[in-house]
Amino acid sequence: MHIEKNFMDNIFNTIMDVKGKTKDNVKVRMNIKEFCRRKNLELVTIIDGKLMKPKAPYSFTLEQKRSIC
């Protein structure tokens, strides 16, 4: 039962893009560049060498989040 709850929490938090709870972080995005080669999910370097994580296509938009809640 606890494994199922933890699994559901992880999926839900990733899809809803909950800050601090999602499994989609900078380390994962660095691994995606190395292993998966998905250009739309790779980190993007912006001014002053800062890294930006683009919005993932599997996370919901604001309207979708509101309709679920």
BABAVEX-438911 format. One line per 4 residues: number of its first residue (from 1); for each residue x, y, z of N, C-alpha, C. Coordinates in nm, 2 decimals. Example, Ala and Ser with C-alpha at 12.3 -4.5 7.8 and 13.67 -1.06 7.14 Angstrom:
BEGIN
1) 1.32 -0.57 0.78 1.23 -0.45 0.78 1.32 -0.33 0.78 | 1.28 -0.22 0.71 1.37 -0.11 0.71 1.29 0.00 0.79
% end
This chain:
BEGIN
1) 0.08 -0.12 0.00 0.00 0.00 0.00 0.09 0.13 0.00 | 0.19 0.13 0.08 0.28 0.25 0.09 0.36 0.27 -0.04 | 0.40 0.16 -0.11 0.47 0.17 -0.23 0.38 0.23 -0.34 | 0.25 0.19 -0.34 0.15 0.25 -0.44 0.13 0.39 -0.41
5) 0.12 0.43 -0.29 0.10 0.57 -0.25 0.22 0.66 -0.29 | 0.34 0.61 -0.26 0.46 0.68 -0.30 0.47 0.70 -0.45 | 0.44 0.59 -0.52 0.45 0.60 -0.67 0.35 0.70 -0.72 | 0.23 0.70 -0.67 0.13 0.79 -0.71 0.17 0.93 -0.68
9) 0.22 0.96 -0.56 0.27 1.09 -0.52 0.37 1.14 -0.61 | 0.47 1.06 -0.65 0.58 1.10 -0.74 0.53 1.13 -0.88 | 0.44 1.05 -0.93 0.39 1.08 -1.06 0.30 1.21 -1.06 | 0.22 1.22 -0.96 0.13 1.34 -0.95 0.21 1.46 -0.93
13) 0.31 1.46 -0.85 0.39 1.58 -0.82 0.47 1.62 -0.95 | 0.52 1.52 -1.02 0.59 1.55 -1.15 0.50 1.61 -1.25 | 0.39 1.55 -1.27 0.29 1.60 -1.37 0.24 1.74 -1.33 | 0.21 1.76 -1.21 0.16 1.89 -1.16 0.27 2.00 -1.14
17) 0.40 1.95 -1.16 0.52 2.04 -1.14 0.52 2.11 -1.01 | 0.51 2.03 -0.90 0.51 2.09 -0.76 0.66 2.11 -0.72 | 0.69 2.24 -0.69 0.82 2.28 -0.65 0.86 2.20 -0.53 | 0.98 2.14 -0.53 1.04 2.07 -0.42 0.99 1.93 -0.40
21) 0.89 1.89 -0.47 0.83 1.76 -0.46 0.85 1.67 -0.59 | 0.88 1.74 -0.70 0.90 1.67 -0.83 1.03 1.60 -0.84 | 1.03 1.49 -0.92 1.15 1.42 -0.95 1.22 1.47 -1.07 | 1.17 1.57 -1.13 1.23 1.64 -1.25 1.32 1.75 -1.20
25) 1.45 1.73 -1.18 1.54 1.83 -1.13 1.65 1.85 -1.23 | 1.75 1.93 -1.19 1.86 1.97 -1.28 1.95 1.85 -1.30 | 1.97 1.76 -1.20 2.05 1.64 -1.22 1.99 1.55 -1.33 | 1.86 1.53 -1.32 1.79 1.45 -1.42 1.80 1.51 -1.56
29) 1.79 1.64 -1.57 1.80 1.70 -1.70 1.94 1.69 -1.76 | 2.04 1.69 -1.67 2.18 1.67 -1.72 2.19 1.52 -1.77 | 2.13 1.43 -1.71 2.14 1.29 -1.75 2.06 1.27 -1.88 | 1.95 1.34 -1.90 1.88 1.33 -2.02 1.96 1.37 -2.14
33) 2.04 1.47 -2.12 2.13 1.52 -2.23 2.23 1.41 -2.27 | 2.28 1.34 -2.17 2.38 1.24 -2.19 2.32 1.10 -2.25 | 2.21 1.06 -2.19 2.15 0.93 -2.22 2.04 0.93 -2.32 | 1.95 1.02 -2.31 1.83 1.01 -2.39 1.83 1.09 -2.52
37) 1.91 1.20 -2.52 1.92 1.29 -2.64 1.78 1.34 -2.68 | 1.71 1.40 -2.59 1.59 1.47 -2.62 1.61 1.62 -2.61 | 1.62 1.68 -2.72 1.66 1.82 -2.72 1.56 1.91 -2.65 | 1.43 1.88 -2.65 1.33 1.97 -2.59 1.34 1.96 -2.44
41) 1.41 1.86 -2.38 1.41 1.85 -2.23 1.55 1.89 -2.18 | 1.65 1.92 -2.26 1.78 1.95 -2.22 1.79 2.09 -2.15 | 1.88 2.11 -2.06 1.90 2.24 -2.00 1.95 2.34 -2.10 | 1.90 2.46 -2.09 1.94 2.57 -2.18 2.03 2.67 -2.10
45) 2.14 2.71 -2.16 2.23 2.81 -2.09 2.18 2.95 -2.14 | 2.16 3.03 -2.04 2.12 3.17 -2.07 2.23 3.26 -2.02 | 2.21 3.39 -2.02 2.31 3.49 -1.99 2.37 3.46 -1.86 | 2.50 3.49 -1.85 2.59 3.47 -1.73 2.61 3.32 -1.69
49) 2.59 3.23 -1.78 2.61 3.09 -1.76 2.51 3.02 -1.67 | 2.40 3.09 -1.65 2.29 3.02 -1.57 2.22 2.92 -1.66 | 2.17 2.81 -1.59 2.10 2.71 -1.66 1.95 2.73 -1.64 | 1.87 2.71 -1.74 1.73 2.72 -1.73 1.67 2.58 -1.77
53) 1.57 2.54 -1.70 1.51 2.41 -1.72 1.38 2.44 -1.80 | 1.37 2.41 -1.93 1.25 2.43 -2.01 1.13 2.35 -1.95 | 1.01 2.40 -1.98 0.89 2.33 -1.93 0.88 2.20 -2.01 | 0.85 2.09 -1.93 0.84 1.96 -1.99 0.70 1.94 -2.05
57) 0.70 1.87 -2.17 0.57 1.85 -2.23 0.47 1.76 -2.15 | 0.52 1.69 -2.06 0.44 1.60 -1.98 0.38 1.67 -1.85 | 0.42 1.79 -1.83 0.36 1.87 -1.71 0.25 1.95 -1.76 | 0.15 1.97 -1.67 0.03 2.04 -1.71 0.04 2.19 -1.72
61) -0.04 2.25 -1.79 -0.05 2.40 -1.80 -0.13 2.45 -1.68 | -0.14 2.57 -1.66 -0.21 2.63 -1.55 -0.36 2.60 -1.56 | -0.42 2.61 -1.68 -0.56 2.58 -1.70 -0.59 2.43 -1.67 | -0.50 2.34 -1.71 -0.52 2.20 -1.69 -0.51 2.17 -1.54
65) -0.42 2.23 -1.47 -0.41 2.22 -1.32 -0.53 2.26 -1.25 | -0.59 2.37 -1.30 -0.71 2.42 -1.24 -0.83 2.33 -1.26 | -0.84 2.27 -1.38 -0.95 2.18 -1.41 -0.94 2.06 -1.33 | -0.82 2.01 -1.30 -0.80 1.89 -1.22 -0.84 1.92 -1.07
69) -0.80 2.03 -1.02 -0.83 2.06 -0.88 -0.98 2.10 -0.87
% end
